[in-house]
């Protein structure tokens, strides 16, 4: 059996019409002034790709193109290539491959990325964590945040109370507590990725006593203890995560920190774990966990009392309850402790 083909010698672009046939385990190529006899083991035959011509690649750079795919299949039956071709042209297999790809992507997003962020967060050096928080303050102190109007004695009393707390194993005390004011954001407190905690005057003024303030700070210290803010930021900054882990370039990660924090919405699991940390911390310091529930209820009432235009102005980006979902469920769970 002979099959027509076009041969290129690898030296010039000129095509040479040839015929192919088999002689035992060798391929015979013949054309005008051309004759080659090569063992099949010395040839490279790529699998079929769509409707493109079949190829035979020679070790010296020469190649053959065979337009008649069916004739080529008869000349050189290739069960592996036939299987691949069948799969490529099978809609059920193509759909199965697509579904498998989607499942892998979802799996990586839901499990792989959080795992990578957790591992990376544990290896972020303290110096970088401090830089992340400094980047946050450099950005938002010029826009959303204002200096605290609380008397220094009041701020020092809260600082002292926090530092004197007995916390569960694993720590969680903030690297520092920063007092700020932000009337347009309302009552709020939040942990930064680097371990600092921001406490706004509006939350201090909303609290009926120091125990309610400590309860909210205990919840935020739960986020600090498990590095939830840093992990969330790394997950949201996939490119920054890759650059930090593999290249060591942290500039993009630092630049993205304030924006990512504003868009952070902790998962239910993060919130439950931070609440559990707060419960243990409050009990260890003879404070009822219901203090946190009381404060959440006040925040809920204050949020509902907002006028629509006020809510729109604040954007609710840093609203305490909007970034800490499932408030009613959390309140009920805390009151039952």
One Martini backbone bead per residue (centre of mass of N, CA, C, O) as a GRO file, in nm:
protein
  337
    1UNK     BB    1   0.095   0.037   0.024
    2UNK     BB    2   0.030   0.369  -0.094
    3UNK     BB    3   0.118   0.710   0.010
    4UNK     BB    4   0.068   1.032  -0.017
    5UNK     BB    5   0.317   1.301   0.003
    6UNK     BB    6   0.507   1.560   0.179
    7UNK     BB    7   0.847   1.666   0.158
    8UNK     BB    8   1.088   1.789   0.403
    9UNK     BB    9   1.441   1.831   0.461
   10UNK     BB   10   1.516   2.096   0.660
   11UNK     BB   11   1.670   2.309   0.456
   12UNK     BB   12   1.415   2.358   0.279
   13UNK     BB   13   1.091   2.480   0.161
   14UNK     BB   14   1.074   2.261  -0.040
   15UNK     BB   15   0.858   2.052  -0.192
   16UNK     BB   16   0.814   1.683  -0.196
   17UNK     BB   17   0.689   1.444  -0.378
   18UNK     BB   18   0.560   1.141  -0.226
   19UNK     BB   19   0.589   0.801  -0.112
   20UNK     BB   20   0.442   0.553   0.105
   21UNK     BB   21   0.580   0.258   0.274
   22UNK     BB   22   0.607  -0.073   0.391
   23UNK     BB   23   0.906  -0.253   0.539
   24UNK     BB   24   0.807  -0.388   0.781
   25UNK     BB   25   0.969  -0.175   1.026
   26UNK     BB   26   0.978   0.018   0.772
   27UNK     BB   27   1.003   0.332   0.608
   28UNK     BB   28   0.922   0.420   0.272
   29UNK     BB   29   1.069   0.687   0.081
   30UNK     BB   30   0.952   0.824  -0.239
   31UNK     BB   31   1.118   1.014  -0.504
   32UNK     BB   32   1.259   1.250  -0.667
   33UNK     BB   33   1.574   1.198  -0.562
   34UNK     BB   34   1.423   1.020  -0.329
   35UNK     BB   35   1.543   0.809  -0.046
   36UNK     BB   36   1.391   0.647   0.239
   37UNK     BB   37   1.492   0.439   0.529
   38UNK     BB   38   1.299   0.397   0.830
   39UNK     BB   39   1.262   0.336   1.146
   40UNK     BB   40   0.998   0.367   1.351
   41UNK     BB   41   1.168   0.420   1.615
   42UNK     BB   42   1.299   0.697   1.468
   43UNK     BB   43   1.015   0.816   1.476
   44UNK     BB   44   0.785   1.097   1.477
   45UNK     BB   45   0.425   1.067   1.565
   46UNK     BB   46   0.191   1.263   1.596
   47UNK     BB   47  -0.102   1.315   1.693
   48UNK     BB   48  -0.397   1.392   1.606
   49UNK     BB   49  -0.529   1.725   1.484
   50UNK     BB   50  -0.803   1.715   1.387
   51UNK     BB   51  -0.780   1.814   1.029
   52UNK     BB   52  -0.495   1.786   1.009
   53UNK     BB   53  -0.219   1.685   0.899
   54UNK     BB   54  -0.010   1.438   0.905
   55UNK     BB   55   0.295   1.346   1.081
   56UNK     BB   56   0.654   1.308   1.003
   57UNK     BB   57   0.946   1.287   1.204
   58UNK     BB   58   1.282   1.349   1.172
   59UNK     BB   59   1.593   1.359   1.315
   60UNK     BB   60   1.713   1.578   1.083
   61UNK     BB   61   1.427   1.767   1.029
   62UNK     BB   62   1.246   1.618   0.871
   63UNK     BB   63   0.923   1.601   0.683
   64UNK     BB   64   0.582   1.479   0.674
   65UNK     BB   65   0.278   1.527   0.479
   66UNK     BB   66  -0.060   1.395   0.532
   67UNK     BB   67  -0.378   1.437   0.403
   68UNK     BB   68  -0.458   1.130   0.411
   69UNK     BB   69  -0.575   1.000   0.696
   70UNK     BB   70  -0.693   0.722   0.626
   71UNK     BB   71  -0.445   0.605   0.478
   72UNK     BB   72  -0.254   0.639   0.716
   73UNK     BB   73  -0.411   0.453   0.915
   74UNK     BB   74  -0.356   0.198   0.736
   75UNK     BB   75  -0.048   0.209   0.732
   76UNK     BB   76  -0.057   0.330   1.056
   77UNK     BB   77  -0.170   0.188   1.300
   78UNK     BB   78  -0.317   0.377   1.591
   79UNK     BB   79  -0.468   0.327   1.878
   80UNK     BB   80  -0.400   0.578   2.043
   81UNK     BB   81  -0.488   0.788   1.833
   82UNK     BB   82  -0.775   0.681   1.798
   83UNK     BB   83  -0.860   0.736   2.086
   84UNK     BB   84  -0.809   1.038   2.090
   85UNK     BB   85  -0.990   1.106   1.853
   86UNK     BB   86  -1.249   0.999   1.979
   87UNK     BB   87  -1.250   1.188   2.224
   88UNK     BB   88  -1.240   1.461   2.066
   89UNK     BB   89  -1.527   1.366   1.904
   90UNK     BB   90  -1.673   1.350   2.191
   91UNK     BB   91  -1.918   1.496   2.366
   92UNK     BB   92  -1.925   1.342   2.634
   93UNK     BB   93  -1.618   1.372   2.689
   94UNK     BB   94  -1.606   1.678   2.671
   95UNK     BB   95  -1.807   1.729   2.901
   96UNK     BB   96  -1.653   1.576   3.117
   97UNK     BB   97  -1.399   1.753   3.101
   98UNK     BB   98  -1.538   2.017   3.175
   99UNK     BB   99  -1.649   1.928   3.452
  100UNK     BB  100  -1.374   1.857   3.569
  101UNK     BB  101  -1.251   2.137   3.546
  102UNK     BB  102  -1.458   2.285   3.719
  103UNK     BB  103  -1.413   2.113   3.974
  104UNK     BB  104  -1.114   2.188   4.009
  105UNK     BB  105  -1.150   2.493   4.033
  106UNK     BB  106  -1.340   2.488   4.275
  107UNK     BB  107  -1.154   2.327   4.462
  108UNK     BB  108  -0.924   2.532   4.465
  109UNK     BB  109  -1.092   2.773   4.569
  110UNK     BB  110  -1.218   2.630   4.835
  111UNK     BB  111  -0.932   2.475   4.926
  112UNK     BB  112  -0.653   2.549   4.807
  113UNK     BB  113  -0.641   2.856   4.861
  114UNK     BB  114  -0.685   2.857   5.170
  115UNK     BB  115  -0.443   2.678   5.230
  116UNK     BB  116  -0.225   2.858   5.106
  117UNK     BB  117  -0.291   3.104   5.285
  118UNK     BB  118  -0.232   2.971   5.557
  119UNK     BB  119   0.062   2.898   5.504
  120UNK     BB  120   0.161   3.181   5.425
  121UNK     BB  121   0.079   3.331   5.688
  122UNK     BB  122   0.285   3.163   5.869
  123UNK     BB  123   0.540   3.299   5.679
  124UNK     BB  124   0.502   3.584   5.758
  125UNK     BB  125   0.679   3.831   5.850
  126UNK     BB  126   0.661   4.079   6.083
  127UNK     BB  127   0.760   4.308   5.897
  128UNK     BB  128   0.537   4.273   5.685
  129UNK     BB  129   0.294   4.310   5.868
  130UNK     BB  130   0.365   4.602   5.944
  131UNK     BB  131   0.355   4.713   5.653
  132UNK     BB  132   0.059   4.660   5.597
  133UNK     BB  133  -0.051   4.850   5.818
  134UNK     BB  134   0.091   5.105   5.721
  135UNK     BB  135  -0.053   5.112   5.448
  136UNK     BB  136  -0.330   5.151   5.556
  137UNK     BB  137  -0.286   5.421   5.709
  138UNK     BB  138  -0.171   5.584   5.467
  139UNK     BB  139  -0.444   5.568   5.315
  140UNK     BB  140  -0.695   5.618   5.533
  141UNK     BB  141  -0.590   5.881   5.679
  142UNK     BB  142  -0.660   6.049   5.401
  143UNK     BB  143  -0.982   5.969   5.412
  144UNK     BB  144  -1.167   5.805   5.641
  145UNK     BB  145  -0.975   5.872   5.871
  146UNK     BB  146  -0.954   6.003   6.204
  147UNK     BB  147  -0.877   6.139   6.473
  148UNK     BB  148  -0.912   6.095   6.790
  149UNK     BB  149  -1.140   6.232   7.055
  150UNK     BB  150  -1.036   6.088   7.281
  151UNK     BB  151  -0.914   6.078   7.567
  152UNK     BB  152  -0.619   5.968   7.675
  153UNK     BB  153  -0.722   5.827   7.932
  154UNK     BB  154  -0.926   5.645   7.784
  155UNK     BB  155  -0.728   5.499   7.598
  156UNK     BB  156  -0.540   5.389   7.821
  157UNK     BB  157  -0.756   5.217   7.966
  158UNK     BB  158  -0.810   5.025   7.730
  159UNK     BB  159  -0.524   4.928   7.687
  160UNK     BB  160  -0.484   4.813   7.971
  161UNK     BB  161  -0.716   4.610   7.962
  162UNK     BB  162  -0.608   4.443   7.727
  163UNK     BB  163  -0.318   4.373   7.843
  164UNK     BB  164  -0.460   4.223   8.108
  165UNK     BB  165  -0.549   3.991   7.956
  166UNK     BB  166  -0.664   3.663   7.946
  167UNK     BB  167  -0.568   3.419   7.710
  168UNK     BB  168  -0.577   3.186   7.511
  169UNK     BB  169  -0.425   2.964   7.352
  170UNK     BB  170  -0.236   3.159   7.098
  171UNK     BB  171  -0.332   3.426   7.170
  172UNK     BB  172  -0.421   3.772   7.018
  173UNK     BB  173  -0.279   4.010   7.071
  174UNK     BB  174  -0.232   4.302   6.964
  175UNK     BB  175   0.013   4.489   6.835
  176UNK     BB  176  -0.213   4.719   6.824
  177UNK     BB  177  -0.404   5.009   6.919
  178UNK     BB  178  -0.617   5.208   6.714
  179UNK     BB  179  -0.742   5.531   6.723
  180UNK     BB  180  -1.047   5.639   6.568
  181UNK     BB  181  -1.244   5.836   6.334
  182UNK     BB  182  -1.582   5.765   6.157
  183UNK     BB  183  -1.884   5.884   6.098
  184UNK     BB  184  -1.948   5.746   5.812
  185UNK     BB  185  -1.911   5.442   5.945
  186UNK     BB  186  -1.934   5.415   6.238
  187UNK     BB  187  -1.951   5.159   6.432
  188UNK     BB  188  -1.616   5.020   6.495
  189UNK     BB  189  -1.410   4.718   6.447
  190UNK     BB  190  -1.075   4.608   6.332
  191UNK     BB  191  -0.867   4.377   6.186
  192UNK     BB  192  -0.559   4.356   6.067
  193UNK     BB  193  -0.338   4.167   5.889
  194UNK     BB  194  -0.087   4.250   6.094
  195UNK     BB  195  -0.253   4.274   6.404
  196UNK     BB  196  -0.408   4.516   6.421
  197UNK     BB  197  -0.642   4.741   6.597
  198UNK     BB  198  -0.938   4.914   6.523
  199UNK     BB  199  -1.089   5.189   6.712
  200UNK     BB  200  -1.382   5.356   6.724
  201UNK     BB  201  -1.546   5.607   6.877
  202UNK     BB  202  -1.839   5.514   6.807
  203UNK     BB  203  -1.820   5.250   6.972
  204UNK     BB  204  -1.749   5.363   7.246
  205UNK     BB  205  -2.012   5.544   7.265
  206UNK     BB  206  -2.217   5.299   7.238
  207UNK     BB  207  -2.120   5.187   7.487
  208UNK     BB  208  -2.202   5.121   7.829
  209UNK     BB  209  -1.922   4.965   7.865
  210UNK     BB  210  -1.615   4.810   7.880
  211UNK     BB  211  -1.711   4.516   7.832
  212UNK     BB  212  -1.821   4.566   7.545
  213UNK     BB  213  -1.554   4.648   7.423
  214UNK     BB  214  -1.393   4.393   7.498
  215UNK     BB  215  -1.573   4.198   7.341
  216UNK     BB  216  -1.507   4.306   7.060
  217UNK     BB  217  -1.196   4.279   7.087
  218UNK     BB  218  -1.200   3.971   7.129
  219UNK     BB  219  -1.300   3.906   6.850
  220UNK     BB  220  -1.063   4.040   6.698
  221UNK     BB  221  -0.846   3.861   6.837
  222UNK     BB  222  -0.937   3.607   6.692
  223UNK     BB  223  -0.840   3.703   6.415
  224UNK     BB  224  -0.546   3.740   6.497
  225UNK     BB  225  -0.475   3.451   6.596
  226UNK     BB  226  -0.570   3.331   6.286
  227UNK     BB  227  -0.517   3.530   6.050
  228UNK     BB  228  -0.771   3.623   5.880
  229UNK     BB  229  -0.689   3.883   5.732
  230UNK     BB  230  -0.442   3.770   5.584
  231UNK     BB  231  -0.583   3.532   5.444
  232UNK     BB  232  -0.792   3.702   5.294
  233UNK     BB  233  -0.590   3.875   5.136
  234UNK     BB  234  -0.446   3.643   4.991
  235UNK     BB  235  -0.697   3.532   4.847
  236UNK     BB  236  -0.761   3.814   4.700
  237UNK     BB  237  -0.431   3.801   4.624
  238UNK     BB  238  -0.307   3.592   4.417
  239UNK     BB  239  -0.072   3.738   4.289
  240UNK     BB  240   0.059   3.825   4.555
  241UNK     BB  241   0.100   3.542   4.663
  242UNK     BB  242   0.289   3.440   4.443
  243UNK     BB  243   0.505   3.662   4.474
  244UNK     BB  244   0.567   3.614   4.773
  245UNK     BB  245   0.636   3.305   4.760
  246UNK     BB  246   0.829   3.292   4.487
  247UNK     BB  247   0.974   3.594   4.461
  248UNK     BB  248   0.943   3.839   4.697
  249UNK     BB  249   0.732   4.046   4.590
  250UNK     BB  250   0.542   4.295   4.794
  251UNK     BB  251   0.420   4.548   4.654
  252UNK     BB  252   0.135   4.452   4.558
  253UNK     BB  253   0.035   4.363   4.836
  254UNK     BB  254   0.053   4.638   4.977
  255UNK     BB  255  -0.126   4.801   4.776
  256UNK     BB  256  -0.390   4.608   4.828
  257UNK     BB  257  -0.470   4.610   5.128
  258UNK     BB  258  -0.692   4.832   5.168
  259UNK     BB  259  -0.894   4.730   4.955
  260UNK     BB  260  -0.934   4.443   5.062
  261UNK     BB  261  -1.037   4.520   5.343
  262UNK     BB  262  -1.297   4.669   5.247
  263UNK     BB  263  -1.398   4.377   5.102
  264UNK     BB  264  -1.428   4.220   5.352
  265UNK     BB  265  -1.570   3.883   5.414
  266UNK     BB  266  -1.624   3.681   5.642
  267UNK     BB  267  -1.663   3.380   5.719
  268UNK     BB  268  -1.843   3.176   5.912
  269UNK     BB  269  -1.603   3.030   6.034
  270UNK     BB  270  -1.445   3.276   6.128
  271UNK     BB  271  -1.669   3.387   6.313
  272UNK     BB  272  -1.698   3.145   6.499
  273UNK     BB  273  -1.402   3.143   6.595
  274UNK     BB  274  -1.399   3.431   6.711
  275UNK     BB  275  -1.629   3.386   6.911
  276UNK     BB  276  -1.498   3.154   7.066
  277UNK     BB  277  -1.259   3.317   7.161
  278UNK     BB  278  -1.422   3.532   7.313
  279UNK     BB  279  -1.555   3.348   7.516
  280UNK     BB  280  -1.294   3.244   7.649
  281UNK     BB  281  -1.179   3.524   7.722
  282UNK     BB  282  -1.414   3.628   7.896
  283UNK     BB  283  -1.420   3.398   8.103
  284UNK     BB  284  -1.115   3.436   8.193
  285UNK     BB  285  -1.230   3.752   8.285
  286UNK     BB  286  -1.524   3.760   8.410
  287UNK     BB  287  -1.701   3.771   8.135
  288UNK     BB  288  -1.981   3.788   7.968
  289UNK     BB  289  -2.080   3.688   7.650
  290UNK     BB  290  -2.332   3.883   7.641
  291UNK     BB  291  -2.177   4.143   7.575
  292UNK     BB  292  -2.151   4.084   7.274
  293UNK     BB  293  -2.453   4.061   7.219
  294UNK     BB  294  -2.527   4.346   7.308
  295UNK     BB  295  -2.351   4.490   7.095
  296UNK     BB  296  -2.479   4.366   6.844
  297UNK     BB  297  -2.762   4.481   6.901
  298UNK     BB  298  -2.680   4.779   6.882
  299UNK     BB  299  -2.570   4.766   6.594
  300UNK     BB  300  -2.831   4.675   6.465
  301UNK     BB  301  -3.004   4.918   6.550
  302UNK     BB  302  -2.823   5.137   6.421
  303UNK     BB  303  -2.846   5.035   6.132
  304UNK     BB  304  -3.163   5.049   6.103
  305UNK     BB  305  -3.159   5.373   6.166
  306UNK     BB  306  -3.063   5.432   5.907
  307UNK     BB  307  -3.054   5.610   5.645
  308UNK     BB  308  -3.035   5.553   5.314
  309UNK     BB  309  -2.833   5.787   5.251
  310UNK     BB  310  -2.628   5.714   5.470
  311UNK     BB  311  -2.566   5.428   5.368
  312UNK     BB  312  -2.464   5.520   5.092
  313UNK     BB  313  -2.229   5.694   5.193
  314UNK     BB  314  -2.078   5.464   5.348
  315UNK     BB  315  -2.115   5.177   5.181
  316UNK     BB  316  -2.063   4.951   5.412
  317UNK     BB  317  -1.763   4.850   5.403
  318UNK     BB  318  -1.713   4.900   5.743
  319UNK     BB  319  -1.945   4.768   5.853
  320UNK     BB  320  -1.971   4.558   6.106
  321UNK     BB  321  -2.215   4.380   6.005
  322UNK     BB  322  -2.142   4.344   5.701
  323UNK     BB  323  -1.856   4.196   5.792
  324UNK     BB  324  -2.064   4.037   6.009
  325UNK     BB  325  -2.253   3.798   5.964
  326UNK     BB  326  -2.519   3.658   6.125
  327UNK     BB  327  -2.627   3.810   6.385
  328UNK     BB  328  -2.864   3.653   6.511
  329UNK     BB  329  -2.716   3.386   6.542
  330UNK     BB  330  -2.490   3.498   6.725
  331UNK     BB  331  -2.661   3.606   6.956
  332UNK     BB  332  -2.796   3.338   7.036
  333UNK     BB  333  -2.532   3.184   7.092
  334UNK     BB  334  -2.418   3.377   7.313
  335UNK     BB  335  -2.667   3.361   7.513
  336UNK     BB  336  -2.623   3.035   7.551
  337UNK     BB  337  -2.338   3.033   7.713
   0.00000   0.00000   0.00000
